[in-house]
Amino acid sequence: MKSSADVSSTMMKVDLSINHFLDRAGTLFPTNEIVSRLPDKSLVKHTYAQFYDRTRSLAQGLKDLGLKKGDRVATLCWNHHAHLECYFGIPAAGGVMHTLNLRLSPDEIAWIANDAKDRFLIIDDILLPLYRQIEHKYNFEKVIVFPFSGADVPAEFMNYEQWLAGTDGSHFEYAAHSEDDPVSMCYTSGTTGRPKGVVYSHRSTVLHTLVASLGDFWSLRGTDVVLPVTPMFHANSWGIPYGAVMMGVKMVFPGPHLHPDDLLDLMQLEPPTLSLGVPTIWMGLIQAYEAALTQQPGRWKLPAGMRSLVGGAAVPEALIRAFDKHGIWILQGWGMTETSPVCTISYPKAELRDATMDERYRRAAMAGIPVPLVDLRIRNDEGQDQAWDGQHVGELQVRGPFITGSYHHVPVSEDKFTDDGWLRTGDVASVDSMGFVRITDRTKDLIKSGGEWISS
C-alpha cells in the first residue's frame, strides 16, 4: 500500500522567459501601437507586429555579428521604440542588455562599460557628442547608431536601421537558455564607492513583472496607454517595458523631451492612463499646468483618471494633494536598482476605506507596503528585529526572488548583505501595524548617540 505522502506535483516544469512576452505581443496584439517622440517632437508609430519583426531582426543581426551567450551589449539611448527593441532583442540572442546612464560623466560611463566588459554599443545619434568623450576611454568592438534624428550616420559606425533592414529575422531561433540566465544589467547609483552591477535574470524579470502588474500597483490592462517618463536607463524604467509588452499595452515614449510643457503637450496628443516618473518632473508638470489655467486657459487638460506611479525620491504630501485636486491619484513606490526595483508601493488599502482624506494623504506620502514575494524587516544595530509599531526604527532589509543577492564580480560583504542572506538597503525606516514603511534617513548619513541613530 502506497503511503499518503507518496505524491508529487503534476505541474509542468517550464522555464520562465521574457521571450514569451515578445512572442505574446507579436501574436496576440499585432495592431496595438508603440509611439515614440522624435528629437524634432514629431511622433512615429509602430505596431506590435512591426516591433516583433524588428526585434527578431535585431536578435538575428547580433548573432550574425558573432554575439556569444552572456556577451554584454550596452545601450546609450533615450526612451523610444528602438530602445524597447533592445530590451527584448539582446536577450533573445543570448546577450545581456546593459543600459548606460547618459546623465553620468564620460569617465563614469567608461568605467562602468569597462567593469561590465561591454562588447557592443547601441547609441542614439543625438548622443554621439557624449560618445566622442568616451571613445578614447573605452573601446567597444562595434558601435551601432540609431538614427533617432533622421540624420545620416557617420560612415565609421553601423547604421541601426540599415542593419535591421538588411537582416532577415523571419527564421530567427531564440538562444538556448534557462530561467536563471541573465537578460539585463544596471549599475547602482547613490551607493558608497564605485557603482556596482546588478544582473537580472529571465526568472527575476518575469516574477517582478507579474507582481508589479497587479491591481493595486501598475494595474495594467490591455486598454491602458502607458507614458514612461522614468528613463529606460534607470532600473529598466522600473520594469514597465516588460509589463507593457506582456499585456500588449500602447506605449507612448517621450524621447528626450522631459520638460513639463513638452510632457503636457504630449498628453494632449496621446492621453495616458498610466504614467511613471520622479517627483521633480511631476512637481514641474503640476506647476506648469496650474499656471496655465490662469495664463493660458484651455491650453492643456490633464488626462481624466490617469494613474501615476512616482518614485526615485520621497514624494511630498503637497504634490499628492495637488494632483488629487485634478482627479489624479499618485502612488508612491520605493525600490532600488537592487530590487528590480518595485519593492513597496503606497496604495489605498481596504482598511483605509473609512479613513479621513488627511489620513489617506499621510499614508500616500509613505513608501508603502511590501509587494508580494518581498520579505521585509527592520533591524537595529544589534541585529534585533524591530516591532512594526511605527515608532521603532532600524535598517530596512529585504529579500525575495527579484532582489539581488550579490553584485557583478564583487565579493559579498557584510556591509551589503546579512549573514542570513538579506539585502541591507542602507535606508533607516519604521513600519507601522498596517505594514506601511516610512523611510526616515540613510544609515551613511547618520551617527550613533546613546545607542540611537540621529541625522548628522
C-alpha positions in Angstrom: 0.0 0.0 0.0 1.4 3.4 -1.0 2.0 6.0 1.7 -0.3 9.0 1.6 2.9 11.0 1.5 3.8 9.5 -1.9 2.7 12.5 -4.0 4.5 14.8 -6.4 3.4 17.9 -8.2 2.0 17.2 -11.6 2.7 20.7 -13.0 5.0 21.2 -16.0 8.5 22.4 -15.4 8.7 25.3 -17.9 11.4 27.9 -17.5 10.2 31.5 -17.1 11.4 33.6 -20.0 10.8 37.1 -21.3 10.9 35.7 -24.8 7.3 34.5 -24.0 6.4 38.2 -23.6 7.8 39.0 -27.0 6.0 36.1 -28.7 2.8 37.0 -26.9 2.9 40.6 -28.1 3.6 39.7 -31.7 0.9 37.0 -31.8 -1.9 38.4 -29.7 -1.6 42.2 -30.1 -0.2 42.8 -33.6 -2.2 46.0 -34.2 -1.6 47.8 -30.9 0.7 50.8 -31.1 4.1 51.9 -29.8 4.5 55.7 -30.1 7.9 57.5 -30.0 8.6 61.2 -29.9 11.5 62.1 -32.1 14.1 64.8 -31.5 12.0 67.2 -33.7 9.0 66.4 -31.5 7.1 64.7 -34.2 5.6 61.3 -33.5 6.4 57.9 -35.1 4.2 54.9 -34.6 4.9 51.2 -34.9 2.6 48.3 -34.3 3.5 45.4 -32.1 3.7 43.3 -35.2 6.4 45.6 -36.5 8.1 45.7 -33.1 8.1 41.8 -33.1 9.7 41.6 -36.5 12.2 44.4 -35.9 13.2 42.8 -32.5 13.8 39.4 -34.1 15.9 41.1 -36.8 17.9 42.8 -34.1 18.5 39.5 -32.4 19.5 37.8 -35.6 21.8 40.7 -36.5 23.6 40.4 -33.2 24.0 36.6 -33.8 25.4 37.4 -37.2 27.9 39.8 -35.6 29.2 36.9 -33.5 27.4 37.6 -30.2 28.0 34.8 -27.8 25.9 33.8 -24.9 26.4 36.2 -22.0 28.1 38.9 -24.0 27.1 42.4 -22.8 25.5 44.8 -25.3 25.4 48.4 -24.0 22.7 50.9 -24.8 23.1 54.7 -24.6 19.6 55.8 -25.5 16.6 57.8 -24.6 13.1 56.3 -24.2 11.9 55.1 -27.7 10.9 52.1 -29.7 14.4 51.1 -30.7 15.4 51.0 -27.0 12.4 48.8 -26.4 13.6 46.5 -29.2 17.0 46.2 -27.3 15.1 45.2 -24.1 14.0 42.0 -25.9 16.3 41.5 -28.9 19.5 41.4 -27.0 18.5 38.7 -24.5 16.7 36.8 -27.3 20.1 36.4 -29.0 21.6 35.3 -25.7 23.2 38.6 -24.8 22.8 40.8 -21.7 21.4 44.3 -22.2 23.4 46.8 -20.2 21.7 50.3 -20.0 24.3 53.0 -19.6 23.2 56.2 -17.8 23.6 59.1 -20.2 23.5 61.5 -17.2 26.8 60.3 -15.8 30.1 61.8 -16.6 32.1 60.4 -19.5 34.7 59.0 -17.1 31.9 57.2 -15.1 30.3 55.8 -18.2 33.6 54.5 -19.5 34.5 53.0 -16.1 31.1 51.2 -15.9 31.4 49.9 -19.5 34.8 48.6 -18.7 33.7 46.9 -15.5 30.8 45.2 -17.4 33.1 44.3 -20.3 30.5 45.6 -22.8 31.2 44.3 -26.3 28.8 46.3 -28.5 27.2 49.7 -28.1 23.8 50.8 -29.5 23.5 54.5 -29.2 21.2 57.4 -30.3 22.7 59.6 -33.0 21.9 62.7 -30.8 24.2 61.2 -28.1 27.2 60.9 -30.3 28.8 64.0 -28.8 28.7 62.2 -25.5 30.3 59.1 -27.1 33.1 61.2 -28.5 34.1 61.9 -24.9 34.1 58.2 -24.1 35.6 56.5 -27.2 39.2 57.1 -26.0 38.5 55.8 -22.6 36.8 52.5 -23.6 36.8 50.7 -26.9 33.6 49.0 -28.0 34.0 46.3 -30.6 31.1 47.6 -32.6 29.2 50.9 -32.3 25.7 50.8 -33.8 24.0 54.2 -34.2 20.2 54.5 -34.1 19.4 57.5 -36.5 16.9 58.9 -34.0 17.0 62.4 -35.6 16.9 61.1 -39.1 20.3 62.5 -39.9 23.0 60.5 -41.8 25.0 58.2 -39.6 28.8 58.7 -39.9 30.4 56.1 -42.1 32.6 54.8 -39.2 29.6 53.4 -37.4 26.9 50.8 -38.2 23.5 52.3 -39.1 20.9 50.6 -36.9 18.0 51.0 -39.4 20.0 49.8 -42.4 21.4 46.9 -40.4 17.9 45.8 -39.4 16.6 46.3 -42.9 19.3 44.1 -44.3 18.8 41.3 -41.7 16.2 38.5 -42.2 14.8 37.7 -38.8 11.9 35.6 -40.0 13.7 32.3 -39.2 15.4 33.5 -36.1 15.6 31.0 -33.3 16.0 32.0 -29.6 19.3 31.3 -28.0 19.1 28.3 -25.7 18.7 29.5 -22.1 17.4 28.7 -18.6 15.3 30.9 -16.5 18.3 31.8 -14.3 20.3 33.1 -17.3 20.9 36.9 -17.3 18.9 39.3 -19.5 19.9 42.7 -18.4 22.2 44.6 -16.0 22.1 48.0 -14.4 24.7 49.8 -12.2 23.8 51.3 -8.9 23.9 54.9 -8.1 23.8 56.5 -4.7 25.9 53.8 -3.0 29.2 54.4 -1.4 32.3 53.8 -3.6 32.2 52.8 -7.2 28.8 51.9 -8.9 28.1 48.2 -8.7 26.5 45.9 -11.3 23.2 44.3 -10.7 22.3 41.5 -13.1 18.6 40.5 -13.7 17.6 37.0 -14.9 14.6 35.8 -17.0 13.1 34.4 -13.8 13.5 37.5 -11.7 12.2 39.8 -14.5 9.1 37.7 -15.2 8.3 37.4 -11.5 8.8 41.2 -11.0 6.6 41.9 -14.0 3.8 39.7 -12.8 3.9 41.2 -9.3 4.2 44.9 -10.4 1.3 44.4 -12.8 -1.2 43.6 -10.1 -4.3 45.7 -9.5 -3.0 47.7 -6.5 0.3 48.6 -8.3 0.5 49.2 -12.0 -2.9 47.7 -12.5 -2.0 47.0 -16.2 -4.9 46.4 -18.6 -4.8 45.8 -22.3 -6.7 49.1 -22.8 -4.1 51.2 -21.0 -1.9 53.8 -22.5 1.4 54.0 -20.7 3.7 57.0 -20.6 7.1 56.0 -19.1 8.9 59.2 -18.2 11.2 57.2 -16.0 14.4 56.7 -18.1 14.9 53.3 -19.6 18.4 53.5 -18.3 17.2 53.9 -14.7 16.5 50.4 -13.2 14.9 49.4 -16.6 12.3 52.1 -16.4 11.1 50.4 -13.2 10.3 47.3 -15.3 7.3 48.8 -17.0 8.5 48.0 -20.6 8.3 44.3 -19.7 4.7 44.6 -18.3 3.6 46.7 -21.3 4.8 44.2 -23.8 3.4 41.3 -21.8 -0.1 42.9 -22.0 0.3 44.5 -25.4 -0.3 47.9 -23.9 0.0 51.0 -26.0 3.2 52.8 -25.0 4.0 56.5 -25.6 7.7 57.2 -25.3 8.7 60.9 -24.7 12.1 60.6 -26.2 14.4 63.4 -24.9 11.6 65.8 -24.2 11.0 65.8 -20.5 10.3 69.5 -19.9 6.8 69.9 -18.3 5.5 71.8 -21.3 6.6 69.1 -23.6 5.0 66.4 -21.5 1.8 68.3 -21.2 1.7 68.8 -25.0 2.4 65.1 -25.5 -0.5 64.2 -23.1 -2.9 66.2 -25.4 -1.8 64.2 -28.4 -1.6 60.8 -26.7 -3.5 60.9 -23.3 -2.0 58.3 -21.0 -4.0 56.2 -18.4 -0.8 55.4 -16.5 2.4 57.4 -16.2 5.6 56.9 -14.3 8.2 59.5 -13.2 10.2 61.1 -10.5 8.8 63.8 -8.1 10.8 66.7 -9.6 9.3 66.1 -13.1 5.8 65.8 -11.6 6.2 68.9 -9.5 7.3 70.9 -12.5 4.4 69.5 -14.5 1.7 70.4 -12.0 3.1 73.9 -11.5 3.1 74.5 -15.3 -0.4 73.2 -15.6 -1.8 75.3 -12.8 -0.1 78.4 -14.1 -1.6 77.8 -17.5 -5.1 77.6 -16.0 -5.0 81.4 -15.5 -2.4 82.5 -18.0 -3.4 80.3 -21.0 -6.8 78.7 -20.1 -7.7 75.8 -22.2 -4.1 75.1 -23.4 -3.9 71.7 -21.6 -6.1 69.1 -20.0 -4.8 66.5 -17.6 -5.9 63.1 -18.6 -9.0 62.2 -16.6 -8.4 59.5 -14.1 -4.8 59.0 -15.0 -2.9 56.7 -12.6 0.6 57.8 -11.7 3.4 55.9 -10.1 6.1 58.2 -8.7 9.4 57.2 -7.1 13.1 57.7 -7.1 12.8 60.2 -4.2 10.3 60.9 -1.4 7.0 62.3 -2.7 5.8 65.3 -0.8 2.3 65.1 0.5 1.6 68.5 -1.1 2.3 67.0 -4.5 -0.2 64.2 -3.9 -2.8 66.7 -2.8 -2.1 69.0 -5.8 -2.7 66.2 -8.3 -5.7 64.8 -6.4 -7.4 68.2 -6.9 -7.4 67.4 -10.6 -8.6 63.8 -10.3 -5.2 62.1 -10.4 -4.0 59.9 -7.6 -0.3 59.4 -7.1 1.0 56.1 -6.0 4.4 56.4 -4.3 6.8 53.5 -4.8 10.1 52.7 -3.2 12.8 50.4 -4.5 16.4 50.2 -5.6 18.4 49.0 -8.6 19.0 46.0 -6.4 15.2 45.3 -6.1 14.3 45.3 -9.8 13.1 47.9 -8.5 9.5 47.7 -7.3 9.6 46.7 -3.6 6.9 48.7 -1.8 4.0 50.8 -3.0 1.7 53.0 -1.0 -1.7 52.2 -2.3 -5.1 52.7 -0.6 -5.6 49.6 1.4 -9.1 48.3 2.1 -8.6 49.1 5.7 -8.5 52.8 4.8 -11.9 52.9 3.1 -13.4 54.9 6.1 -10.2 56.9 6.8 -10.3 60.7 6.5 -8.7 62.3 3.5 -5.9 63.7 5.7 -5.1 60.2 6.8 -5.1 58.9 3.2 -2.8 61.7 2.1 -0.5 61.0 5.1 -0.2 57.4 4.2 0.1 58.1 0.4 3.3 60.1 1.3 4.9 57.0 2.9 7.0 54.4 1.0 4.1 51.9 1.1 3.7 48.3 1.9 5.8 45.4 0.6 4.6 43.9 -2.7 4.1 40.1 -2.9 7.2 37.9 -2.9 9.2 40.5 -1.0 10.1 39.9 2.7 10.9 43.0 4.7 12.3 43.6 8.1 13.6 46.4 10.3 16.8 45.6 12.2 18.7 47.6 14.8 22.5 47.7 15.2 22.4 44.7 17.5 20.7 42.6 14.8 17.3 42.6 16.5 14.1 42.8 14.5 12.1 45.9 15.4 8.4 46.0 16.1 6.0 47.1 13.4 4.6 49.8 15.5 5.5 52.9 13.5 7.9 54.0 16.3 10.9 51.7 16.3 13.4 52.4 13.6 16.3 50.4 12.1 17.8 49.5 8.8 15.4 48.3 6.2 16.4 44.9 4.9 14.7 42.9 2.2 14.9 39.6 0.4 13.0 37.9 -2.5 13.2 36.3 -5.9 13.8 39.6 -7.7 16.2 41.1 -5.2 19.9 40.8 -5.8 22.0 38.5 -3.6 25.3 39.9 -4.8 26.9 42.4 -7.2 28.6 41.7 -10.5 32.1 40.4 -9.8 32.2 41.9 -6.3 32.7 39.7 -3.3 29.7 39.5 -1.0 30.4 41.8 2.0 28.7 42.2 5.4 28.0 45.9 4.8 25.7 45.0 1.9 24.3 41.6 2.8 23.5 39.9 6.2 24.8 36.5 7.2 21.3 35.0 6.6 21.1 36.4 3.1 19.1 39.7 3.3 19.9 42.8 1.3 21.0 45.7 3.5 19.3 48.7 1.8 21.1 51.4 3.8 17.8 53.1 4.5 16.6 53.7 8.0 12.9 53.2 8.4 9.9 52.2 10.6 6.9 50.1 9.7 3.5 50.6 11.3 0.9 48.0 12.2 -0.7 48.2 8.8 2.6 47.4 7.1 3.3 50.9 5.8 7.0 51.7 5.5 8.3 55.2 6.4 11.8 56.0 5.3 13.5 58.3 7.7 17.1 58.5 6.6 20.2 56.8 5.2 22.5 54.9 7.5 25.5 56.5 5.9 24.1 59.9 6.9 23.6 59.0 10.5 25.7 59.0 13.6 25.1 57.0 16.8 24.3 58.8 20.0 23.5 56.9 23.2 22.8 53.8 21.1 20.3 55.7 18.8 20.6 56.9 15.2 20.3 60.6 14.7 20.8 62.7 11.5 24.3 64.0 11.0 
